[in-house]
Amino acid sequence: MSIKEETRKVFDEHHREQANDTKLFKRLTSLISTEYFQVDDDFFKNKKVLDMGCGSNANASYAFLELEAKQVVSADLGNKWMPCAYEKLAKFKDRSVLDSQNVLSLTYSDNTFDFVHCAGVLHHTTDPEGGFKELARVTKPKGIVFITIMANGKGIIYEWINLLRTKYKEDKEFRELVDNLTIEKLNKNIDWLLAEKEQYEGCTDEERTFVKSLFNNDFVLTIKDRLQAPTYHAFDFTEEQIRKWFEDAGFKDIKRITRYTKGFENMRKYLAPLYYHYQHPLAKLLFGDGYVQMMGVKK
């Protein structure tokens, strides 16, 4: 199995779980908004959108269609993901199109789309900049390209993740532990810890509630997402590098955007201020350049 096929397989499993979790799917679709992209409320009306690397549940495509895009093309590798995406998007009828595409060699003509969205995809390819050039090519003049990409691993958390990724590849027992992790198993161990604390020191109801609130199925999927996915480029990009891609491709009004991530029901809700204030010293310490979310307008 090639690395791109393995990547698609791993994310297919994650995305199907997300599709079946109503709260989680709602959180994911809420990430897409006109406020986030800093455009007018009616911006997506009459727009043709490409959601490249849409994933099996096509949550971003769903959000763009809810924002009244004229048509959204949801594209990803192969076609095994399509039944899951179709189940979510069928209500939008012919405004939704599912397509098999590779971001490194798109089959669309030049200047096809008004808005191109590609989130968390390019760092899983052999040629991230080449993939970006393809996204730029199929964007209309005055159209927008938006990408997200994992930046450098100079932050403590990313360095820790990379160590765990190495352990996942090399340690069979650890790999099996991650692969078989469920929220039920995690809760069982948390309950054991709290029961032990009760024996030697005591544990209040408030403490139990707080500790249990730090973990849910969304948290488990985040762990699996970070450790299971094979990748060509592990957190080795910089904001300046991504900005240069846009400049070299002839884009203007290039900007890194940010947002508070809402809807978390686990420990990540306490990290939301760091995601938004990515330049804060604490954010830099933990995440380095963080998760770069950048957009620009094609000249």
N, C-alpha and C positions, 0 to 999 in steps of 0.2 A: 504494500500500500504506500503510495507516495505521500509526502508530508502534507500536500494540499488536500488529498483525500482524507488523511487522518484528521486534519484540522476540521474539515467539514463534518466528519463523523462525530468528533467530540462536541462541537457546538450544536449539532443537530440534537443530541441528547439533552443538552442544557436548555435549548430553545423550546423543545417540546414540553419540558417541565414548566417553563415559564408560561407557555400557552395555556396550560391546565390550571395555573394558579391565578385566579381572577384578580386578586390584589396586586400581585407582582406584575401581571401584564398591564394593569392600569398605571402602575408606577412608571413602567417603561414608556408607555405612550405619552405620559405627561411630560416627559423630557423634551418633547418636540413642541415648540410654540413659536408664535411670531415674536413674542417678547424676547425669547432666547436668541433668535436670529437677528433681532433688532431691525425688523421690517414692519411695514404697515399691517394692520389687522387683516386686511383683505388681500395681502400680497400673493397668496397661493392660488387665488381664483384665476382660472384660465391659464394656469401654468402647467407645463409638462415636466414631471419630476422623475429623476432616476434615483432609486435607492439601491446603490451598488453594495453587495454584501449584506443583503436585507436580513439574512438569517431565516430559520425555519418558521418562526412565528410572525415575521415581517412587521414588528411592532411600530417601527418608524413609518413604514408605508401606510399603516393603518392611521397613524396620526396625521400624515400629510393629506390623506383622503378625507379625514374629518375636518381638516382645514380648507376643504373644498377645492383641492387641486383638480384641474381638468382631467389629468390622467397621471397615474403613478406606475412606472415600470419597476417592479420588484425583481432584482436579479441576484443570482448566486450560482455557485458551482453545481453542475449536475441538475438532476430534477427530483431526487428523492425527498427534498424538503417541500416540494410544491403542494402536496395534499394538506400539510399542516398550515401553510400560508393561505391556501385557498379557503380553508375552513374559517379563518379569521377575516378574509377580505371579500368573500363571495357577495356580501350584502351591497358592496359598491359596484357590482356588475361590471360593465365594460370600461369603467373608469380605472379598473385595476387590471394590470397585465403582468403575468409571471413569465420570467425568461431565464434561460440558462446562459450564463456569461462568466468569463474570466476577466478580472479587472486589468490584466496585463495585455489583453488582446480583444478589446471590445469590438463587436461587429456593427455597431451603430455608425451612421454617417457623421461627418463633422457637423458641428453646430445644430445638434438635435434637441437638447434639453435646456429648459429655462433655469432649472435648479438641480444640482447634482449633490447627493448626500452619500458619504462613504465613511461609516463610523467603525473604528476598530478593526480595519481590514488590512491596510497597507503593510503593517509590520508583520503580517503573516505571509507575505509574498517574497519571492526571490529578488524582486526589483521594485521596491517601494516608490522610488522617484519615477520609474517607467510607468507604474500604475497610475500615479498622479497625472502624468502627461496624457494618458489615455482619458482620464476624467476631464481634463481641461479641453482636450480635442473635441469631445462630444458635447461640450457646453456652448450654447449660443453666445454671440457677442452681447454684452451687458447682462449675461446670465451669471449665476453664482455657483461656485464650487465650495462645498463645506466638507472638511475631513476632520477626523479625530485620530490621534496616533499616540502610542505610549512613548514618552520622551526618555531622557537618560535615567540611568539607575543610580544616580549619586545620592538619592535620598535613602535614609535608613530603612524605610519600609520596602522600597524596591530592591535594595541590596538583600534584605531578608527573604523576599519573594524569590529572587534569583537563586539563593542558596537552597531554598526548599524545592525549586524546580530541578536543580541538580540532584538533590536527594531523591526526588520522585523518579527520575530517570535511572538512578543507579541502585536504589534500595528497594528490593521487591516487596518486603514487608510494609514499608511506608507507602509504596504505590498501591498496594492492595487496601491499606487503611483508607487512603484518599478515595480510591475508586468506589469503595463500598460505604462511604460515609453518607449518613442520612440524618435528618433533623431528629428523628426518633432515637437513633443511637447517641447522638450528641446530647440530647435531653436526658437520656438515661444516665450518662456519665456525670452530667451537671447535678442531677438529683442525688447521685451517690456522694459527690463532693459536699453538697449542702447538708446531707444527712450526717456526714462525718463531722462537719463543722458544728452541727447541733449537739453532737456527743461530747465534744471537748470544750466548747466555748459558748454555744448558743447561737441561734440564727433567727433574726426577726422576719416577720412576714414581708416587711418592706424590702429587706435585703434579698429574700428569695425572689420577689417580684422583679426587682431591678436586674439581678443576675440573669434570670430567665429571659428578660426583655432584650438582652444583648444578642440573642441568637434566634434565627428562624431559617426557613428553607432558602430564602433569598441569600442569607449569609453562607450557607452550605454551597450553593451554586457559585457564589463568588470565589470561594476557596478552590473549587474544582476548575473554574474558568481560568484562574491565575496559574494553577499548577499542571493541569492536564494538557492544555493546548500546546501542541508542538509549535515552534516558531523559528523563523529564520533570523529575526532581529529582536533581541531581548532588551528592550528599554535602552536603546543606544542612539536616540535622536535628540536634537536640541530645537528649541523654538526658532533660533536664527536659521537653522538648516531648513526647516519647513517653510519659513517665510521666504527664503530664497527660491524654493520650488515655485511658489506663486509668482515671484518677481520674474524669474527666468521664463515662465510660461506666458508672460504678458498680462498679468492681473494688476488691478488697482484697488484702492480701498481695502487693503489687506489688513485684517485684524484678528487678534486672538480674542475669543469671547469666553465668557464664563457664566456660571449660574449656581444658585443654591440647589442642590439635589434634594427634592422633597419626596416624601412618601416612604422613606426607609423606616422599617420597624425592627432594626437591629442596631448594633454598635456603630454602624456607619453614619447614623444620623448625628452622632457627636462629632464626626469628622467633616460634616457639610461646610462649616465655615472655612476649613482649610481648602476644600475643593474650590470654593468661590474666591477666596483671597490667596490665590496660588503664589503670589509674590511675597507673602508674609514670611518672616524668618522661620517660624515654626513649620510652615508648609514646605519651605525649601529644605529644611532639615530632614523632614520625614519623606518628602516625595520628589526632591530635586526639581526638575522642570515640570514634573507632573504629567497630566494627561492633556496634551495640546489639542485644543479645539479651535480650528482656524478656518477662516472663510475669506474669499475675495471675489471681486467682480471682474469678469473677462472684458478686456478692452474691445 
